[in-house]
Amino acid sequence: IVRLAILALLALAAFNVAPVYFANYRFEDRLTEIAGQFPPNKSGDERALKAVEQAIEEAGLADFLSVDDCGVTSEGGIGGARVVSCTYDREYKLLPGMAPKTVHFEISVSRPMF
């Protein structure tokens, strides 16, 4: 019965932690798409930043992250690279009754622009 209790606690901890990391990985994939989606010019960077703002909402990260925590830069014109980066902290509780833990995410993705 002790093993079953330990297994239940591990499952509950995974249930509480997994969504935090899963949301971050999905958001990072979306930022990678955005990095290569727009033309290599100033307007493209502004449009990419608007897309980042929308991606934050779609990922459900608006409580932890704002567009002000993100940046979009590009270099090299056609075939050059656009870098999209965001930094944020997110709290979670491993198990009920435990103190919240904070995880720090620093995302930086780069993709060629065409």
N, CA, C and O of each residue as an XYZ file, in Angstrom:
456
protein
N       0.821     -1.195      0.000
C       0.000      0.000      0.000
C       0.870      1.266      0.000
O       0.472      2.301     -0.535
N       2.073      1.171      0.612
C       2.996      2.313      0.625
C       3.459      2.615     -0.798
O       3.546      3.780     -1.186
N       3.751      1.596     -1.563
C       4.172      1.795     -2.954
C       3.069      2.452     -3.774
O       3.328      3.308     -4.619
N       1.848      2.039     -3.509
C       0.722      2.628     -4.215
C       0.573      4.106     -3.867
O       0.276      4.920     -4.742
N       0.775      4.458     -2.602
C       0.698      5.859     -2.175
C       1.811      6.676     -2.821
O       1.575      7.796     -3.275
N       3.010      6.129     -2.866
C       4.139      6.820     -3.505
C       3.871      7.002     -4.995
O       4.137      8.065     -5.556
N       3.347      5.969     -5.626
C       3.020      6.061     -7.047
C       1.952      7.136     -7.289
O       2.035      7.887     -8.261
N       0.959      7.206     -6.411
C      -0.091      8.222     -6.542
C       0.488      9.624     -6.379
O       0.105     10.535     -7.113
N       1.399      9.813     -5.435
C       2.029     11.127     -5.246
C       2.878     11.520     -6.451
O       2.871     12.680     -6.865
N       3.600     10.569     -7.007
C       4.397     10.847     -8.205
C       3.503     11.213     -9.384
O       3.821     12.122    -10.151
N       2.391     10.508     -9.527
C       1.459     10.808    -10.614
C       0.857     12.202    -10.432
O       0.709     12.942    -11.405
N       0.514     12.561     -9.211
C      -0.046     13.886     -8.938
C       0.987     14.984     -9.213
O       0.655     16.030     -9.770
N       2.231     14.738     -8.821
C       3.296     15.717     -9.083
C       3.481     15.900    -10.591
O       3.615     17.027    -11.067
N       3.490     14.811    -11.334
C       3.625     14.911    -12.787
C       2.431     15.641    -13.392
O       2.587     16.418    -14.333
N       1.256     15.394    -12.860
C       0.038     16.053    -13.332
C       0.104     17.563    -13.114
O      -0.457     18.325    -13.902
N       0.778     18.000    -12.061
C       0.889     19.427    -11.760
C       2.022     20.105    -12.527
O       1.915     21.287    -12.854
N       3.084     19.397    -12.816
C       4.265     19.990    -13.451
C       4.202     19.914    -14.983
O       4.599     20.862    -15.661
N       3.722     18.828    -15.517
C       3.747     18.614    -16.964
C       3.095     19.750    -17.758
O       3.670     20.176    -18.760
N       1.934     20.255    -17.366
C       1.324     21.329    -18.163
C       2.174     22.596    -18.254
O       2.121     23.309    -19.257
N       2.954     22.877    -17.216
C       3.819     24.064    -17.215
C       4.868     23.946    -18.329
O       5.068     24.880    -19.105
N       5.526     22.800    -18.394
C       6.564     22.599    -19.405
C       5.966     22.368    -20.792
O       6.521     22.830    -21.789
N       4.849     21.662    -20.862
C       4.206     21.408    -22.150
C       3.779     22.714    -22.805
O       3.987     22.897    -24.005
N       3.185     23.627    -22.034
C       2.773     24.924    -22.574
C       3.981     25.704    -23.084
O       3.901     26.365    -24.119
N       5.098     25.632    -22.364
C       6.309     26.326    -22.798
C       6.841     25.747    -24.113
O       7.226     26.503    -25.005
N       6.866     24.420    -24.244
C       7.381     23.809    -25.465
C       6.479     24.123    -26.658
O       6.980     24.377    -27.754
N       5.161     24.111    -26.465
C       4.237     24.475    -27.539
C       4.435     25.928    -27.944
O       4.429     26.254    -29.131
N       4.610     26.801    -26.957
C       4.829     28.216    -27.238
C       6.147     28.409    -27.997
O       6.211     29.205    -28.934
N       7.173     27.699    -27.606
C       8.460     27.801    -28.301
C       8.341     27.353    -29.756
O       8.931     27.972    -30.642
N       7.592     26.293    -30.009
C       7.368     25.854    -31.390
C       6.648     26.928    -32.198
O       6.973     27.159    -33.363
N       5.676     27.577    -31.579
C       4.934     28.641    -32.269
C       5.847     29.830    -32.567
O       5.740     30.442    -33.630
N       6.741     30.159    -31.636
C       7.689     31.254    -31.885
C       8.623     30.917    -33.045
O       8.989     31.805    -33.815
N       9.009     29.661    -33.180
C       9.861     29.239    -34.293
C       9.135     29.459    -35.620
O       9.739     29.916    -36.591
N       7.846     29.137    -35.661
C       7.058     29.388    -36.867
C       6.999     30.881    -37.174
O       7.175     31.293    -38.321
N       6.752     31.678    -36.155
C       6.634     33.134    -36.339
C       7.941     33.724    -36.844
O       7.923     34.636    -37.671
N       9.072     33.224    -36.366
C      10.381     33.781    -36.741
C      10.609     33.749    -38.246
O      11.239     34.661    -38.782
N      10.120     32.738    -38.940
C      10.350     32.639    -40.384
C       9.160     33.029    -41.231
O       9.202     32.891    -42.453
N       8.107     33.511    -40.614
C       6.848     33.720    -41.308
C       6.738     35.050    -42.049
O       5.997     35.134    -43.029
N       7.437     36.074    -41.624
C       7.236     37.417    -42.168
C       8.455     37.886    -42.950
O       9.561     37.398    -42.714
N       8.271     38.835    -43.888
C       9.389     39.295    -44.719
C      10.460     40.012    -43.892
O      10.181     40.529    -42.811
N      11.685     40.033    -44.416
C      12.813     40.616    -43.676
C      12.872     42.134    -43.781
O      13.715     42.671    -44.499
N      12.008     42.814    -43.088
C      12.044     44.274    -43.047
C      11.458     44.738    -41.718
O      11.002     43.922    -40.917
N      11.472     46.035    -41.489
C      10.980     46.587    -40.225
C       9.515     46.218    -39.999
O       9.122     45.857    -38.890
N       8.724     46.310    -41.042
C       7.315     45.944    -40.951
C       7.163     44.466    -40.579
O       6.254     44.096    -39.836
N       8.053     43.635    -41.097
C       8.021     42.207    -40.780
C       8.271     41.956    -39.310
O       7.635     41.091    -38.707
N       9.203     42.713    -38.719
C       9.477     42.573    -37.283
C       8.268     43.001    -36.453
O       7.926     42.360    -35.458
N       7.626     44.091    -36.875
C       6.440     44.569    -36.147
C       5.298     43.562    -36.256
O       4.594     43.307    -35.279
N       5.118     42.994    -37.442
C       4.068     41.991    -37.634
C       4.386     40.730    -36.833
O       3.485     40.094    -36.287
N       5.664     40.373    -36.765
C       6.063     39.204    -35.979
C       5.774     39.433    -34.498
O       5.332     38.521    -33.799
N       6.022     40.645    -34.023
C       5.748     40.952    -32.616
C       4.245     40.882    -32.325
O       3.843     40.424    -31.255
N       3.427     41.327    -33.257
C       1.968     41.198    -33.102
C       1.569     39.722    -33.056
O       0.696     39.333    -32.281
N       2.212     38.908    -33.889
C       1.928     37.466    -33.899
C       2.361     36.827    -32.585
O       1.707     35.903    -32.100
N       3.467     37.315    -32.002
C       3.912     36.817    -30.698
C       2.861     37.133    -29.643
O       2.555     36.297    -28.793
N       2.312     38.337    -29.701
C       1.271     38.726    -28.750
C       0.060     37.790    -28.856
O      -0.508     37.378    -27.844
N      -0.319     37.469    -30.072
C      -1.444     36.556    -30.280
C      -1.081     35.146    -29.798
O      -1.923     34.455    -29.225
N       0.153     34.721    -30.026
C       0.591     33.392    -29.594
C       0.575     33.271    -28.070
O       0.279     32.204    -27.533
N       0.891     34.360    -27.379
C       0.846     34.363    -25.913
C      -0.579     34.084    -25.446
O      -0.796     33.280    -24.540
N      -1.545     34.750    -26.067
C      -2.959     34.548    -25.717
C      -3.393     33.118    -26.021
O      -4.034     32.468    -25.194
N      -3.038     32.628    -27.219
C      -3.446     31.285    -27.629
C      -2.859     30.211    -26.732
O      -3.497     29.187    -26.488
N      -1.647     30.437    -26.238
C      -0.986     29.453    -25.381
C      -1.466     29.526    -23.933
O      -1.114     28.675    -23.116
N      -2.266     30.536    -23.618
C      -2.759     30.674    -22.248
C      -1.694     31.151    -21.282
O      -1.754     30.851    -20.089
N      -0.714     31.895    -21.789
C       0.399     32.353    -20.955
C       0.286     33.824    -20.567
O       1.233     34.390    -20.022
N      -0.853     34.447    -20.837
C      -1.001     35.883    -20.589
C      -0.853     36.245    -19.108
O      -0.480     37.373    -18.786
N      -1.138     35.315    -18.216
C      -0.972     35.590    -16.781
C       0.503     35.645    -16.370
O       0.839     36.207    -15.328
N       1.374     35.063    -17.187
C       2.789     34.947    -16.831
C       3.705     35.757    -17.739
O       4.851     36.033    -17.384
N       3.204     36.137    -18.907
C       4.055     36.707    -19.945
C       3.294     37.783    -20.708
O       2.115     37.616    -21.018
N       3.968     38.880    -21.006
C       3.376     39.908    -21.864
C       4.308     40.141    -23.047
O       5.458     39.702    -23.043
N       3.805     40.826    -24.041
C       4.615     41.085    -25.228
C       5.825     41.959    -24.878
O       6.816     41.955    -25.608
N       5.756     42.705    -23.772
C       6.892     43.518    -23.330
C       8.073     42.661    -22.867
O       9.204     43.141    -22.802
N       7.807     41.396    -22.546
C       8.861     40.472    -22.121
C       9.501     39.765    -23.308
O      10.335     38.877    -23.133
N       9.113     40.158    -24.510
C       9.591     39.500    -25.723
C      10.258     40.521    -26.646
O      10.017     41.723    -26.545
N      11.086     40.022    -27.531
C      11.746     40.881    -28.508
C      11.864     40.181    -29.845
O      11.958     38.956    -29.916
N      11.857     40.981    -30.915
C      12.015     40.456    -32.265
C      13.084     41.282    -32.959
O      12.976     42.506    -33.031
N      14.107     40.626    -33.466
C      15.154     41.311    -34.227
C      15.458     40.502    -35.483
O      15.293     39.282    -35.506
N      15.902     41.198    -36.522
C      16.288     40.497    -37.747
C      17.554     41.124    -38.313
O      17.830     42.311    -38.138
N      18.308     40.274    -38.998
C      19.566     40.701    -39.611
C      19.754     39.989    -40.936
O      19.357     38.834    -41.090
N      20.350     40.667    -41.880
C      20.808     40.009    -43.093
C      19.857     39.992    -44.268
O      20.189     39.392    -45.290
N      18.693     40.615    -44.184
C      17.788     40.640    -45.333
C      17.290     39.250    -45.688
O      17.201     38.368    -44.834
N      16.961     39.068    -46.981
C      16.449     37.767    -47.420
C      17.514     36.705    -47.181
O      18.668     36.867    -47.579
N      17.120     35.634    -46.538
C      18.058     34.578    -46.181
C      18.737     34.832    -44.854
O      19.428     33.958    -44.332
N      18.548     36.017    -44.303
C      19.095     36.325    -42.985
C      18.250     35.668    -41.908
O      17.349     34.881    -42.199
N      18.548     35.996    -40.681
C      17.856     35.348    -39.574
C      17.035     36.340    -38.776
O      17.431     37.488    -38.576
N      15.886     35.874    -38.327
C      15.076     36.642    -37.381
C      15.129     35.881    -36.062
O      14.959     34.662    -36.014
N      15.368     36.628    -35.005
C      15.433     36.039    -33.661
C      14.233     36.543    -32.864
O      13.985     37.746    -32.776
N      13.500     35.604    -32.290
C      12.378     35.923    -31.411
C      12.741     35.365    -30.036
O      13.073     34.188    -29.900
N      12.672     36.225    -29.023
C      13.032     35.781    -27.679
C      12.005     36.278    -26.666
O      11.455     37.371    -26.799
N      11.759     35.453    -25.653
C      10.853     35.790    -24.557
C      11.434     35.216    -23.265
O      12.061     34.157    -23.264
N      11.212     35.930    -22.181
C      11.661     35.497    -20.868
C      10.518     35.668    -19.878
O       9.892     36.726    -19.815
N      10.252     34.616    -19.105
C       9.192     34.721    -18.103
C       9.385     33.680    -17.000
O      10.094     32.687    -17.165
N       8.731     33.942    -15.877
C       8.725     33.028    -14.734
C       7.321     32.471    -14.578
O       6.332     33.149    -14.857
N       7.252     31.235    -14.131
C       5.947     30.617    -13.908
C       5.993     29.804    -12.624
O       6.931     29.041    -12.392
N       4.977     29.974    -11.798
C       4.896     29.238    -10.540
C       4.000     28.023    -10.692
O       3.058     28.019    -11.484
N       4.312     26.992     -9.918
C       3.468     25.806     -9.855
C       3.631     25.180     -8.475
O       4.620     25.421     -7.782
N       2.664     24.388     -8.094
C       2.748     23.630     -6.837
C       2.950     22.173     -7.196
O       2.132     21.579     -7.898
N       4.034     21.602     -6.716
C       4.332     20.210     -6.999
C       3.248     19.312     -6.409
O       2.720     18.435     -7.093
N       2.924     19.533     -5.149
C       1.875     18.786     -4.471
C       1.051     19.750     -3.624
O       1.571     20.774     -3.182
N      -0.205     19.448     -3.393
C      -1.019     20.315     -2.546
C      -0.384     20.473     -1.162
O       0.130     19.511     -0.590
N      -0.426     21.673     -0.643
C       0.147     21.940      0.670
C       1.616     22.314      0.639
O       2.157     22.772      1.645
N       2.269     22.128     -0.496
C       3.683     22.493     -0.616
C       3.791     23.946     -1.075
O       2.882     24.492     -1.699
N       4.922     24.545     -0.751
C       5.178     25.920     -1.199
C       5.310     25.935     -2.722
O       5.834     24.989     -3.310
N       4.842     26.993     -3.352
C       4.979     27.079     -4.813
C       6.452     27.136     -5.237
O       7.297     27.709     -4.548
N       6.719     26.543     -6.355
C       8.047     26.588     -6.958
C       7.962     27.485     -8.189
O       6.912     27.586     -8.824
N       9.068     28.130     -8.516
C       9.120     29.002     -9.686
C      10.119     28.441    -10.683
O      11.236     28.071    -10.322
N       9.712     28.385    -11.920
C      10.604     27.965    -12.990
C      10.781     29.167    -13.926
O       9.821     29.875    -14.231
N      12.005     29.382    -14.367
C      12.352     30.513    -15.233
C      12.562     29.994    -16.654
O      13.381     29.103    -16.881
N      11.829     30.548    -17.594
C      11.956     30.150    -18.997
C      12.590     31.284    -19.789
O      12.161     32.434    -19.698
N      13.608     30.952    -20.562
C      14.238     31.881    -21.503
C      14.198     31.225    -22.872
O      14.923     30.267    -23.143
N      13.357     31.746    -23.710
C      13.187     31.180    -25.054
C      13.858     32.110    -26.045
O      13.636     33.321    -26.013
N      14.675     31.557    -26.922
C      15.268     32.320    -28.005
C      15.331     31.401    -29.214
O      16.033     30.390    -29.208
N      14.588     31.764    -30.251
C      14.553     30.949    -31.466
C      14.993     31.797    -32.651
O      14.774     33.008    -32.676
N      15.605     31.163    -33.614
C      16.099     31.849    -34.792
C      15.710     31.036    -36.023
O      15.749     29.806    -36.021
N      15.337     31.756    -37.063
C      14.949     31.074    -38.292
C      15.253     31.971    -39.484
O      15.108     33.190    -39.388
N      15.672     31.390    -40.609
C      15.921     32.207    -41.798
C      14.623     32.816    -42.333
O      13.551     32.218    -42.239
N      14.747     34.012    -42.892
C      13.595     34.704    -43.469
C      13.645     34.605    -44.984
O      14.691     34.828    -45.595
N      12.529     34.274    -45.579
C      12.473     34.189    -47.047
C      11.280     34.943    -47.556
O      11.053     34.995    -48.765
